[in-house]
Amino acid sequence: MPDVDLDAARREFAYLTGLFEDAALLASEGQGIETVHDGLIKMRRVSITMGRIQRQLVILNKLLQ
């Protein structure tokens, strides 16, 4: 693993951690959903955030290999 750019891996991990925090915040906001429309909006936001998390995990995995 000597070819790993640790600074890049740390940046990606920090960004990933922030995305997890965003997802947790969105999920907690979802507790107050009152209509189906509100639920759809929150679901889309969570879905987008989860997609970003998946992309960051792929990037981090590539950096660490």
N, C-alpha and C positions, 0 to 999 in steps of 0.2 A: 504494500500500500504506500510506497514512497512517492508515487506520482500524484497523490491526492493533494489538491490545492485546499489546504485547511481553511484559509480565509473564505474561499468561495463556499465551502461546505458549511461553515459557520453562518454566513450570510443567508444561505438558503434555509438552514435550520431555523434561524431567527424569523425569517419570513413565514415559514411553515407554522411555527408556534403562534405567530400573530393571526394566521388564518384559522387555526383551531380556536383561538380566543373569539374571533369574529363569529365562527359557527356556533359557539356556545352562547354568545350574546343573542344571535338570531333565534336560536332554539328557546331561550328564555323569553324573548319577546313573543314567541308563538304561544306561550301560555295564556296570553290575554286576547287571543283571537275571538272575535264575536260573530263574524259572518264567514260564509264560504269564500267570498271574494277576498277578504283579508287573509284567509288561510292559503289561498292560491298564491297571493303575493309573497307571503312568508316562505312558502314552499319553494317558489322560484329562487328567492334569495339564498335559501339554504342549499339548493341544488347547484347554483352558480359557485357558491363558496366551496362546496364539496368537490366540484370539478377543479377548482384552483388548487385545493389541497392535493388532489390526485396528481396534477401536473407537477407540483413542487416535490412530491415524493419521488416521482420519476427522475426529476433533475437531481435531487439529492442522492438517489441510488446510483445514478451514472457517475456522479462526482466521487462517490465512495468506492467504486469498483476499480 
